[in-house]
């Protein structure tokens, strides 16, 4: 399957909120681990959309470190790449990450972030 999918009909189960922040993302692509600080475009309970400088393969595993000033500890979430398409700005890629194996503590912290940001939007 091509990394450059056309945008398709909405398939998400969760509402997305604009979420302007930087997050650390650890990726394991072709058995090579790398860590990047990426800009977030939006966030939901099911995943996150980050802006990357290169495309990533679908299903690549990753770990997202979400830290905001109002949290005493970071939220670390496991996930995998669901798509990586050229962004509207042309020089970047919109890379969608779906969260997996979220425990109740992580879900609670993520819900707090979303609730706080959606009430301020």
N, CA, C and O atoms as a Tinker XYZ file with bonds, in Angstrom:
   484  protein
     1  N      0.835000   -1.167000    0.000000    73     2
     2  CA     0.000000    0.000000    0.000000    64     1     3
     3  C      0.890000    1.243000    0.000000    63     2     4     5
     4  O      1.877000    1.291000    0.734000    81     3
     5  N      0.564000    2.219000   -0.788000    73     3     6
     6  CA     1.350000    3.430000   -0.941000    64     5     7
     7  C      1.310000    4.272000    0.332000    63     6     8     9
     8  O      0.313000    4.286000    1.053000    81     7
     9  N      2.403000    4.968000    0.591000    73     7    10
    10  CA     2.447000    5.883000    1.725000    64     9    11
    11  C      1.668000    7.154000    1.430000    63    10    12    13
    12  O      1.350000    7.918000    2.342000    81    11
    13  N      1.359000    7.383000    0.161000    73    11    14
    14  CA     0.730000    8.628000   -0.255000    64    13    15
    15  C     -0.728000    8.394000   -0.592000    63    14    16    17
    16  O     -1.127000    8.480000   -1.753000    81    15
    17  N     -1.515000    8.103000    0.412000    73    15    18
    18  CA    -2.946000    7.857000    0.253000    64    17    19
    19  C     -3.671000    9.174000    0.004000    63    18    20    21
    20  O     -3.229000   10.228000    0.459000    81    19
    21  N     -4.751000    9.111000   -0.697000    73    19    22
    22  CA    -5.630000   10.269000   -0.803000    64    21    23
    23  C     -6.501000   10.297000    0.439000    63    22    24    25
    24  O     -6.815000    9.255000    1.014000    81    23
    25  N     -6.883000   11.478000    0.842000    73    23    26
    26  CA    -7.749000   11.603000    2.014000    64    25    27
    27  C     -9.070000   10.906000    1.719000    63    26    28    29
    28  O     -9.646000   11.077000    0.645000    81    27
    29  N     -9.537000   10.130000    2.669000    73    27    30
    30  CA   -10.746000    9.342000    2.453000    64    29    31
    31  C    -11.821000    9.721000    3.463000    63    30    32    33
    32  O    -11.616000   10.598000    4.302000    81    31
    33  N    -12.949000    9.063000    3.375000    73    31    34
    34  CA   -14.081000    9.300000    4.263000    64    33    35
    35  C    -13.662000    9.125000    5.727000    63    34    36    37
    36  O    -12.831000    8.276000    6.048000    81    35
    37  N    -14.237000    9.926000    6.587000    73    35    38
    38  CA   -13.928000    9.894000    8.025000    64    37    39
    39  C    -14.156000    8.504000    8.608000    63    38    40    41
    40  O    -15.235000    7.931000    8.457000    81    39
    41  N    -13.131000    7.963000    9.279000    73    39    42
    42  CA   -13.222000    6.632000    9.877000    64    41    43
    43  C    -12.975000    6.665000   11.381000    63    42    44    45
    44  O    -12.976000    5.618000   12.030000    81    43
    45  N    -12.767000    7.839000   11.936000    73    43    46
    46  CA   -12.399000    7.937000   13.341000    64    45    47
    47  C    -13.590000    7.698000   14.262000    63    46    48    49
    48  O    -14.725000    8.042000   13.935000    81    47
    49  N    -13.309000    7.103000   15.415000    73    47    50
    50  CA   -14.328000    6.870000   16.433000    64    49    51
    51  C    -14.351000    7.968000   17.488000    63    50    52    53
    52  O    -15.280000    8.030000   18.293000    81    51
    53  N    -13.337000    8.838000   17.495000    73    51    54
    54  CA   -13.205000    9.866000   18.517000    64    53    55
    55  C    -13.110000   11.239000   17.873000    63    54    56    57
    56  O    -12.587000   11.373000   16.766000    81    55
    57  N    -13.609000   12.256000   18.556000    73    55    58
    58  CA   -13.491000   13.632000   18.082000    64    57    59
    59  C    -12.054000   14.094000   18.236000    63    58    60    61
    60  O    -11.377000   13.750000   19.205000    81    59
    61  N    -11.595000   14.876000   17.268000    73    59    62
    62  CA   -10.249000   15.432000   17.331000    64    61    63
    63  C    -10.328000   16.871000   17.805000    63    62    64    65
    64  O    -11.301000   17.574000   17.532000    81    63
    65  N     -9.294000   17.305000   18.517000    73    63    66
    66  CA    -9.205000   18.703000   18.923000    64    65    67
    67  C     -7.900000   19.265000   18.390000    63    66    68    69
    68  O     -6.911000   18.540000   18.289000    81    67
    69  N     -7.881000   20.572000   18.042000    73    67    70
    70  CA    -6.602000   21.192000   17.697000    64    69    71
    71  C     -5.717000   21.149000   18.934000    63    70    72    73
    72  O     -6.187000   21.416000   20.040000    81    71
    73  N     -4.478000   20.826000   18.766000    73    71    74
    74  CA    -3.579000   20.675000   19.910000    64    73    75
    75  C     -2.196000   21.095000   19.443000    63    74    76    77
    76  O     -1.468000   20.286000   18.868000    81    75
    77  N     -1.826000   22.332000   19.676000    73    75    78
    78  CA    -0.555000   22.848000   19.190000    64    77    79
    79  C      0.510000   22.646000   20.263000    63    78    80    81
    80  O      0.527000   23.348000   21.275000    81    79
    81  N      1.377000   21.704000   20.037000    73    79    82
    82  CA     2.424000   21.383000   20.999000    64    81    83
    83  C      3.522000   20.625000   20.275000    63    82    84    85
    84  O      3.390000   20.285000   19.099000    81    83
    85  N      4.582000   20.371000   20.975000    73    83    86
    86  CA     5.652000   19.511000   20.474000    64    85    87
    87  C      5.639000   18.244000   21.312000    63    86    88    89
    88  O      5.430000   18.300000   22.524000    81    87
    89  N      5.860000   17.107000   20.674000    73    87    90
    90  CA     5.928000   15.843000   21.390000    64    89    91
    91  C      7.162000   15.081000   20.940000    63    90    92    93
    92  O      7.638000   15.249000   19.817000    81    91
    93  N      7.668000   14.252000   21.823000    73    91    94
    94  CA     8.748000   13.335000   21.472000    64    93    95
    95  C      8.117000   12.071000   20.927000    63    94    96    97
    96  O      7.208000   11.513000   21.540000    81    95
    97  N      8.588000   11.620000   19.793000    73    95    98
    98  CA     8.088000   10.381000   19.213000    64    97    99
    99  C      9.279000    9.473000   18.949000    63    98   100   101
   100  O     10.206000    9.842000   18.227000    81    99
   101  N      9.248000    8.280000   19.540000    73    99   102
   102  CA    10.263000    7.263000   19.272000    64   101   103
   103  C      9.699000    6.336000   18.213000    63   102   104   105
   104  O      8.624000    5.761000   18.386000    81   103
   105  N     10.429000    6.193000   17.114000    73   103   106
   106  CA     9.978000    5.344000   16.014000    64   105   107
   107  C     10.963000    4.211000   15.809000    63   106   108   109
   108  O     12.167000    4.371000   16.008000    81   107
   109  N     10.445000    3.079000   15.415000    73   107   110
   110  CA    11.291000    1.951000   15.062000    64   109   111
   111  C     10.954000    1.582000   13.622000    63   110   112   113
   112  O      9.964000    0.898000   13.362000    81   111
   113  N     11.787000    2.042000   12.691000    73   111   114
   114  CA    11.542000    1.831000   11.270000    64   113   115
   115  C     12.699000    1.023000   10.702000    63   114   116   117
   116  O     13.861000    1.404000   10.838000    81   115
   117  N     12.371000   -0.083000   10.072000    73   115   118
   118  CA    13.389000   -0.969000    9.492000    64   117   119
   119  C     14.458000   -1.337000   10.512000    63   118   120   121
   120  O     15.650000   -1.324000   10.203000    81   119
   121  N     14.032000   -1.666000   11.730000    73   119   122
   122  CA    14.910000   -2.056000   12.834000    64   121   123
   123  C     15.908000   -0.973000   13.225000    63   122   124   125
   124  O     16.929000   -1.260000   13.851000    81   123
   125  N     15.614000    0.266000   12.858000    73   123   126
   126  CA    16.455000    1.389000   13.250000    64   125   127
   127  C     15.615000    2.320000   14.117000    63   126   128   129
   128  O     14.647000    2.919000   13.647000    81   127
   129  N     15.994000    2.434000   15.376000    73   127   130
   130  CA    15.247000    3.291000   16.295000    64   129   131
   131  C     15.695000    4.733000   16.125000    63   130   132   133
   132  O     16.882000    5.013000   15.956000    81   131
   133  N     14.731000    5.645000   16.172000    73   131   134
   134  CA    15.061000    7.068000   16.144000    64   133   135
   135  C     14.040000    7.826000   16.973000    63   134   136   137
   136  O     12.899000    7.397000   17.146000    81   135
   137  N     14.482000    8.955000   17.472000    73   135   138
   138  CA    13.609000    9.792000   18.290000    64   137   139
   139  C     13.561000   11.175000   17.657000    63   138   140   141
   140  O     14.594000   11.722000   17.274000    81   139
   141  N     12.361000   11.741000   17.547000    73   139   142
   142  CA    12.200000   13.061000   16.957000    64   141   143
   143  C     11.248000   13.887000   17.803000    63   142   144   145
   144  O     10.349000   13.346000   18.447000    81   143
   145  N     11.446000   15.194000   17.800000    73   143   146
   146  CA    10.492000   16.118000   18.390000    64   145   147
   147  C      9.644000   16.639000   17.249000    63   146   148   149
   148  O     10.162000   17.237000   16.306000    81   147
   149  N      8.340000   16.416000   17.330000    73   147   150
   150  CA     7.440000   16.730000   16.227000    64   149   151
   151  C      6.333000   17.676000   16.668000    63   150   152   153
   152  O      5.946000   17.701000   17.837000    81   151
   153  N      5.836000   18.445000   15.724000    73   151   154
   154  CA     4.693000   19.315000   15.976000    64   153   155
   155  C      3.399000   18.535000   15.859000    63   154   156   157
   156  O      3.232000   17.720000   14.952000    81   155
   157  N      2.492000   18.788000   16.776000    73   155   158
   158  CA     1.191000   18.114000   16.778000    64   157   159
   159  C      0.176000   19.006000   16.075000    63   158   160   161
   160  O      0.138000   20.215000   16.298000    81   159
   161  N     -0.646000   18.395000   15.223000    73   159   162
   162  CA    -1.723000   19.143000   14.570000    64   161   163
   163  C     -3.049000   18.929000   15.275000    63   162   164   165
   164  O     -3.813000   19.877000   15.457000    81   163
   165  N     -3.335000   17.693000   15.676000    73   163   166
   166  CA    -4.541000   17.442000   16.460000    64   165   167
   167  C     -4.389000   16.156000   17.248000    63   166   168   169
   168  O     -3.484000   15.356000   17.011000    81   167
   169  N     -5.304000   15.982000   18.194000    73   167   170
   170  CA    -5.222000   14.892000   19.153000    64   169   171
   171  C     -6.622000   14.384000   19.451000    63   170   172   173
   172  O     -7.571000   15.165000   19.523000    81   171
   173  N     -6.749000   13.077000   19.625000    73   171   174
   174  CA    -8.015000   12.483000   20.066000    64   173   175
   175  C     -7.688000   11.338000   21.012000    63   174   176   177
   176  O     -6.518000   11.025000   21.233000    81   175
   177  N     -8.715000   10.713000   21.568000    73   175   178
   178  CA    -8.480000    9.564000   22.442000    64   177   179
   179  C     -7.990000    8.356000   21.657000    63   178   180   181
   180  O     -7.489000    7.397000   22.243000    81   179
   181  N     -8.128000    8.394000   20.351000    73   179   182
   182  CA    -7.709000    7.263000   19.529000    64   181   183
   183  C     -6.375000    7.432000   18.841000    63   182   184   185
   184  O     -5.793000    6.453000   18.373000    81   183
   185  N     -5.868000    8.680000   18.769000    73   183   186
   186  CA    -4.613000    8.884000   18.071000    64   185   187
   187  C     -4.202000   10.339000   18.006000    63   186   188   189
   188  O     -4.808000   11.211000   18.627000    81   187
   189  N     -3.146000   10.576000   17.231000    73   187   190
   190  CA    -2.554000   11.903000   17.138000    64   189   191
   191  C     -2.073000   12.112000   15.708000    63   190   192   193
   192  O     -1.638000   11.171000   15.045000    81   191
   193  N     -2.155000   13.351000   15.241000    73   191   194
   194  CA    -1.634000   13.711000   13.928000    64   193   195
   195  C     -0.440000   14.621000   14.144000    63   194   196   197
   196  O     -0.570000   15.697000   14.728000    81   195
   197  N      0.731000   14.189000   13.671000    73   195   198
   198  CA     1.952000   14.968000   13.816000    64   197   199
   199  C      2.472000   15.356000   12.440000    63   198   200   201
   200  O      2.157000   14.718000   11.436000    81   199
   201  N      3.268000   16.408000   12.415000    73   199   202
   202  CA     3.873000   16.864000   11.174000    64   201   203
   203  C      5.325000   16.396000   11.152000    63   202   204   205
   204  O      6.090000   16.682000   12.072000    81   203
   205  N      5.698000   15.676000   10.096000    73   203   206
   206  CA     7.044000   15.129000    9.975000    64   205   207
   207  C      7.709000   15.663000    8.713000    63   206   208   209
   208  O      7.036000   16.163000    7.812000    81   207
   209  N      9.026000   15.555000    8.653000    73   207   210
   210  CA     9.759000   16.007000    7.469000    64   209   211
   211  C      9.948000   14.893000    6.454000    63   210   212   213
   212  O     10.408000   15.140000    5.339000    81   211
   213  N      9.599000   13.674000    6.828000    73   211   214
   214  CA     9.675000   12.555000    5.887000    64   213   215
   215  C      8.497000   11.619000    6.125000    63   214   216   217
   216  O      7.869000   11.642000    7.183000    81   215
   217  N      8.212000   10.798000    5.122000    73   215   218
   218  CA     7.111000    9.836000    5.236000    64   217   219
   219  C      7.572000    8.630000    6.048000    63   218   220   221
   220  O      8.746000    8.261000    6.031000    81   219
   221  N      6.632000    8.030000    6.754000    73   219   222
   222  CA     6.917000    6.826000    7.525000    64   221   223
   223  C      6.046000    5.691000    7.024000    63   222   224   225
   224  O      4.922000    5.919000    6.578000    81   223
   225  N      6.556000    4.465000    7.094000    73   223   226
   226  CA     5.774000    3.329000    6.597000    64   225   227
   227  C      4.586000    3.006000    7.499000    63   226   228   229
   228  O      4.656000    3.121000    8.723000    81   227
   229  N      3.523000    2.609000    6.871000    73   227   230
   230  CA     2.322000    2.199000    7.594000    64   229   231
   231  C      2.661000    1.035000    8.516000    63   230   232   233
   232  O      3.451000    0.162000    8.156000    81   231
   233  N      2.072000    1.021000    9.689000    73   231   234
   234  CA     2.223000   -0.010000   10.719000    64   233   235
   235  C      3.545000    0.047000   11.483000    63   234   236   237
   236  O      3.799000   -0.826000   12.313000    81   235
   237  N      4.397000    1.050000   11.230000    73   235   238
   238  CA     5.637000    1.175000   12.000000    64   237   239
   239  C      5.275000    1.475000   13.458000    63   238   240   241
   240  O      4.479000    2.379000   13.710000    81   239
   241  N      5.839000    0.742000   14.421000    73   239   242
   242  CA     5.532000    0.991000   15.831000    64   241   243
   243  C      6.174000    2.289000   16.312000    63   242   244   245
   244  O      7.222000    2.693000   15.808000    81   243
   245  N      5.548000    2.934000   17.282000    73   243   246
   246  CA     6.118000    4.152000   17.839000    64   245   247
   247  C      5.647000    4.348000   19.274000    63   246   248   249
   248  O      4.693000    3.718000   19.729000    81   247
   249  N      6.332000    5.227000   19.961000    73   247   250
   250  CA     5.994000    5.593000   21.338000    64   249   251
   251  C      5.931000    7.118000   21.380000    63   250   252   253
   252  O      6.851000    7.793000   20.920000    81   251
   253  N      4.861000    7.648000   21.925000    73   251   254
   254  CA     4.646000    9.086000   21.976000    64   253   255
   255  C      4.805000    9.560000   23.413000    63   254   256   257
   256  O      4.184000    9.014000   24.324000    81   255
   257  N      5.640000   10.580000   23.616000    73   255   258
   258  CA     5.858000   11.179000   24.934000    64   257   259
   259  C      5.155000   12.531000   24.929000    63   258   260   261
   260  O      5.630000   13.479000   24.304000    81   259
   261  N      4.045000   12.618000   25.614000    73   259   262
   262  CA     3.232000   13.826000   25.639000    64   261   263
   263  C      3.445000   14.518000   26.971000    63   262   264   265
   264  O      3.038000   13.997000   28.010000    81   263
   265  N      4.074000   15.681000   26.959000    73   263   266
   266  CA     4.342000   16.400000   28.209000    64   265   267
   267  C      3.905000   17.843000   28.045000    63   266   268   269
   268  O      4.339000   18.547000   27.133000    81   267
   269  N      3.048000   18.260000   28.937000    73   267   270
   270  CA     2.594000   19.642000   28.961000    64   269   271
   271  C      2.962000   20.252000   30.307000    63   270   272   273
   272  O      3.178000   19.534000   31.283000    81   271
   273  N      3.032000   21.553000   30.353000    73   271   274
   274  CA     3.463000   22.256000   31.564000    64   273   275
   275  C      2.598000   21.974000   32.783000    63   274   276   277
   276  O      3.090000   22.024000   33.911000    81   275
   277  N      1.317000   21.678000   32.580000    73   275   278
   278  CA     0.435000   21.494000   33.733000    64   277   279
   279  C      0.418000   20.067000   34.263000    63   278   280   281
   280  O     -0.327000   19.776000   35.200000    81   279
   281  N      1.215000   19.167000   33.693000    73   279   282
   282  CA     1.304000   17.803000   34.210000    64   281   283
   283  C      2.610000   17.623000   34.954000    63   282   284   285
   284  O      3.646000   18.144000   34.540000    81   283
   285  N      2.562000   16.892000   36.044000    73   283   286
   286  CA     3.789000   16.633000   36.785000    64   285   287
   287  C      4.573000   15.485000   36.158000    63   286   288   289
   288  O      5.785000   15.384000   36.345000    81   287
   289  N      3.887000   14.625000   35.418000    73   287   290
   290  CA     4.563000   13.534000   34.721000    64   289   291
   291  C      4.079000   13.498000   33.279000    63   290   292   293
   292  O      2.983000   13.960000   32.962000    81   291
   293  N      4.904000   12.947000   32.427000    73   291   294
   294  CA     4.506000   12.860000   31.025000    64   293   295
   295  C      3.565000   11.678000   30.804000    63   294   296   297
   296  O      3.517000   10.748000   31.608000    81   295
   297  N      2.833000   11.729000   29.722000    73   295   298
   298  CA     1.983000   10.619000   29.310000    64   297   299
   299  C      2.719000    9.925000   28.169000    63   298   300   301
   300  O      3.010000   10.546000   27.147000    81   299
   301  N      3.016000    8.655000   28.339000    73   299   302
   302  CA     3.706000    7.887000   27.307000    64   301   303
   303  C      2.715000    6.894000   26.726000    63   302   304   305
   304  O      2.131000    6.086000   27.449000    81   303
   305  N      2.531000    6.961000   25.412000    73   303   306
   306  CA     1.540000    6.129000   24.732000    64   305   307
   307  C      2.202000    5.328000   23.622000    63   306   308   309
   308  O      3.070000    5.833000   22.910000    81   307
   309  N      1.789000    4.088000   23.482000    73   307   310
   310  CA     2.256000    3.236000   22.391000    64   309   311
   311  C      1.319000    3.419000   21.207000    63   310   312   313
   312  O      0.138000    3.716000   21.383000    81   311
   313  N      1.842000    3.243000   20.009000    73   311   314
   314  CA     0.998000    3.352000   18.832000    64   313   315
   315  C      1.689000    2.817000   17.599000    63   314   316   317
   316  O      2.757000    2.208000   17.672000    81   315
   317  N      1.055000    3.060000   16.461000    73   315   318
   318  CA     1.625000    2.663000   15.178000    64   317   319
   319  C      1.160000    3.644000   14.108000    63   318   320   321
   320  O      0.098000    4.254000   14.229000    81   319
   321  N      1.959000    3.785000   13.072000    73   319   322
   322  CA     1.656000    4.696000   11.973000    64   321   323
   323  C      0.492000    4.133000   11.169000    63   322   324   325
   324  O      0.515000    2.973000   10.758000    81   323
   325  N     -0.529000    4.964000   10.946000    73   323   326
   326  CA    -1.652000    4.530000   10.112000    64   325   327
   327  C     -1.592000    5.154000    8.729000    63   326   328   329
   328  O     -2.119000    4.594000    7.768000    81   327
   329  N     -0.952000    6.311000    8.622000    73   327   330
   330  CA    -0.776000    6.923000    7.306000    64   329   331
   331  C      0.256000    8.023000    7.389000    63   330   332   333
   332  O      0.515000    8.577000    8.457000    81   331
   333  N      0.843000    8.331000    6.242000    73   331   334
   334  CA     1.801000    9.421000    6.141000    64   333   335
   335  C      1.638000   10.007000    4.744000    63   334   336   337
   336  O      2.051000    9.400000    3.756000    81   335
   337  N      1.032000   11.194000    4.666000    73   335   338
   338  CA     0.714000   11.812000    3.373000    64   337   339
   339  C      1.304000   13.217000    3.304000    63   338   340   341
   340  O      1.502000   13.872000    4.328000    81   339
   341  N      1.576000   13.662000    2.098000    73   339   342
   342  CA     2.095000   15.012000    1.907000    64   341   343
   343  C      1.076000   16.005000    2.455000    63   342   344   345
   344  O     -0.116000   15.922000    2.158000    81   343
   345  N      1.564000   16.944000    3.258000    73   343   346
   346  CA     0.660000   17.931000    3.868000    64   345   347
   347  C      0.263000   18.996000    2.859000    63   346   348   349
   348  O      0.827000   19.083000    1.768000    81   347
   349  N     -0.699000   19.787000    3.236000    73   347   350
   350  CA    -1.147000   20.882000    2.369000    64   349   351
   351  C     -0.036000   21.890000    2.129000    63   350   352   353
   352  O     -0.034000   22.589000    1.115000    81   351
   353  N      0.904000   21.966000    3.058000    73   351   354
   354  CA     2.017000   22.914000    2.905000    64   353   355
   355  C      3.074000   22.396000    1.946000    63   354   356   357
   356  O      3.959000   23.147000    1.534000    81   355
   357  N      2.992000   21.130000    1.589000    73   355   358
   358  CA     3.852000   20.591000    0.548000    64   357   359
   359  C      5.219000   20.092000    0.956000    63   358   360   361
   360  O      5.706000   19.130000    0.362000    81   359
   361  N      5.859000   20.692000    1.933000    73   359   362
   362  CA     7.217000   20.281000    2.316000    64   361   363
   363  C      7.233000   19.339000    3.511000    63   362   364   365
   364  O      8.298000   18.893000    3.937000    81   363
   365  N      6.079000   19.040000    4.045000    73   363   366
   366  CA     5.967000   18.194000    5.226000    64   365   367
   367  C      4.978000   17.068000    4.971000    63   366   368   369
   368  O      4.300000   17.029000    3.945000    81   367
   369  N      4.914000   16.155000    5.930000    73   367   370
   370  CA     3.981000   15.033000    5.853000    64   369   371
   371  C      3.074000   15.054000    7.073000    63   370   372   373
   372  O      3.536000   15.253000    8.197000    81   371
   373  N      1.797000   14.850000    6.849000    73   371   374
   374  CA     0.856000   14.643000    7.941000    64   373   375
   375  C      0.905000   13.159000    8.263000    63   374   376   377
   376  O      0.529000   12.323000    7.443000    81   375
   377  N      1.371000   12.841000    9.458000    73   375   378
   378  CA     1.561000   11.450000    9.850000    64   377   379
   379  C      0.601000   11.114000   10.982000    63   378   380   381
   380  O      0.691000   11.661000   12.082000    81   379
   381  N     -0.316000   10.204000   10.689000    73   379   382
   382  CA    -1.311000    9.786000   11.665000    64   381   383
   383  C     -0.826000    8.595000   12.462000    63   382   384   385
   384  O     -0.339000    7.614000   11.899000    81   383
   385  N     -0.961000    8.685000   13.773000    73   383   386
   386  CA    -0.558000    7.608000   14.674000    64   385   387
   387  C     -1.783000    7.171000   15.467000    63   386   388   389
   388  O     -2.459000    7.998000   16.079000    81   387
   389  N     -2.064000    5.892000   15.454000    73   387   390
   390  CA    -3.165000    5.328000   16.232000    64   389   391
   391  C     -2.601000    4.780000   17.534000    63   390   392   393
   392  O     -1.609000    4.051000   17.526000    81   391
   393  N     -3.233000    5.130000   18.659000    73   391   394
   394  CA    -2.785000    4.619000   19.949000    64   393   395
   395  C     -3.214000    3.168000   20.108000    63   394   396   397
   396  O     -4.261000    2.758000   19.608000    81   395
   397  N     -2.393000    2.398000   20.809000    73   395   398
   398  CA    -2.736000    1.001000   21.089000    64   397   399
   399  C     -2.353000    0.672000   22.529000    63   398   400   401
   400  O     -1.467000    1.303000   23.105000    81   399
   401  N     -3.020000   -0.309000   23.096000    73   399   402
   402  CA    -2.713000   -0.787000   24.452000    64   401   403
   403  C     -2.715000    0.322000   25.500000    63   402   404   405
   404  O     -1.795000    0.410000   26.314000    81   403
   405  N     -3.735000    1.161000   25.484000    73   403   406
   406  CA    -3.826000    2.249000   26.460000    64   405   407
   407  C     -4.403000    1.702000   27.767000    63   406   408   409
   408  O     -5.487000    1.117000   27.784000    81   407
   409  N     -3.659000    1.904000   28.864000    73   407   410
   410  CA    -4.161000    1.456000   30.166000    64   409   411
   411  C     -5.066000    2.542000   30.770000    63   410   412   413
   412  O     -5.091000    3.663000   30.262000    81   411
   413  N     -5.803000    2.235000   31.834000    73   411   414
   414  CA    -6.735000    3.209000   32.423000    64   413   415
   415  C     -6.067000    4.513000   32.875000    63   414   416   417
   416  O     -6.657000    5.585000   32.734000    81   415
   417  N     -4.851000    4.436000   33.413000    73   415   418
   418  CA    -4.147000    5.644000   33.850000    64   417   419
   419  C     -3.828000    6.544000   32.655000    63   418   420   421
   420  O     -4.050000    7.754000   32.710000    81   419
   421  N     -3.311000    5.954000   31.583000    73   419   422
   422  CA    -3.003000    6.722000   30.376000    64   421   423
   423  C     -4.271000    7.330000   29.781000    63   422   424   425
   424  O     -4.284000    8.490000   29.369000    81   423
   425  N     -5.335000    6.531000   29.744000    73   423   426
   426  CA    -6.602000    7.012000   29.192000    64   425   427
   427  C     -7.126000    8.193000   30.002000    63   426   428   429
   428  O     -7.632000    9.161000   29.435000    81   427
   429  N     -7.006000    8.115000   31.326000    73   427   430
   430  CA    -7.451000    9.212000   32.180000    64   429   431
   431  C     -6.668000   10.490000   31.929000    63   430   432   433
   432  O     -7.255000   11.568000   31.833000    81   431
   433  N     -5.348000   10.382000   31.823000    73   431   434
   434  CA    -4.512000   11.554000   31.565000    64   433   435
   435  C     -4.797000   12.139000   30.190000    63   434   436   437
   436  O     -4.871000   13.357000   30.031000    81   435
   437  N     -4.955000   11.277000   29.202000    73   435   438
   438  CA    -5.266000   11.731000   27.848000    64   437   439
   439  C     -6.625000   12.429000   27.818000    63   438   440   441
   440  O     -6.778000   13.463000   27.168000    81   439
   441  N     -7.598000   11.875000   28.508000    73   439   442
   442  CA    -8.929000   12.492000   28.584000    64   441   443
   443  C     -8.866000   13.868000   29.240000    63   442   444   445
   444  O     -9.577000   14.785000   28.827000    81   443
   445  N     -8.013000   14.019000   30.268000    73   443   446
   446  CA    -7.846000   15.321000   30.924000    64   445   447
   447  C     -7.301000   16.353000   29.947000    63   446   448   449
   448  O     -7.780000   17.485000   29.900000    81   447
   449  N     -6.304000   15.962000   29.170000    73   447   450
   450  CA    -5.717000   16.875000   28.183000    64   449   451
   451  C     -6.782000   17.311000   27.185000    63   450   452   453
   452  O     -6.937000   18.500000   26.907000    81   451
   453  N     -7.507000   16.346000   26.654000    73   451   454
   454  CA    -8.521000   16.636000   25.641000    64   453   455
   455  C     -9.624000   17.519000   26.214000    63   454   456   457
   456  O    -10.067000   18.463000   25.561000    81   455
   457  N    -10.067000   17.216000   27.427000    73   455   458
   458  CA   -11.122000   18.012000   28.059000    64   457   459
   459  C    -10.652000   19.450000   28.264000    63   458   460   461
   460  O    -11.389000   20.393000   27.976000    81   459
   461  N     -9.433000   19.617000   28.758000    73   459   462
   462  CA    -8.893000   20.948000   28.997000    64   461   463
   463  C     -8.797000   21.737000   27.696000    63   462   464   465
   464  O     -9.226000   22.889000   27.637000    81   463
   465  N     -8.238000   21.128000   26.655000    73   463   466
   466  CA    -8.050000   21.840000   25.392000    64   465   467
   467  C     -9.354000   22.065000   24.644000    63   466   468   469
   468  O     -9.509000   23.089000   23.979000    81   467
   469  N    -10.290000   21.135000   24.736000    73   467   470
   470  CA   -11.553000   21.328000   24.020000    64   469   471
   471  C    -12.391000   22.417000   24.679000    63   470   472   473
   472  O    -13.170000   23.084000   23.998000    81   471
   473  N    -12.250000   22.611000   25.980000    73   471   474
   474  CA   -12.993000   23.682000   26.653000    64   473   475
   475  C    -12.369000   25.047000   26.380000    63   474   476   477
   476  O    -13.026000   26.076000   26.538000    81   475
   477  N    -11.089000   25.058000   25.967000    73   475   478
   478  CA   -10.410000   26.317000   25.655000    64   477   479
   479  C    -10.456000   26.648000   24.172000    63   478   480   481
   480  O     -9.976000   27.707000   23.768000    81   479
   481  N    -11.019000   25.769000   23.351000    73   479   482
   482  CA   -11.044000   25.989000   21.896000    64   481   483
   483  C    -12.148000   26.932000   21.502000    63   482   484
   484  O    -12.313000   27.228000   20.318000    81   483
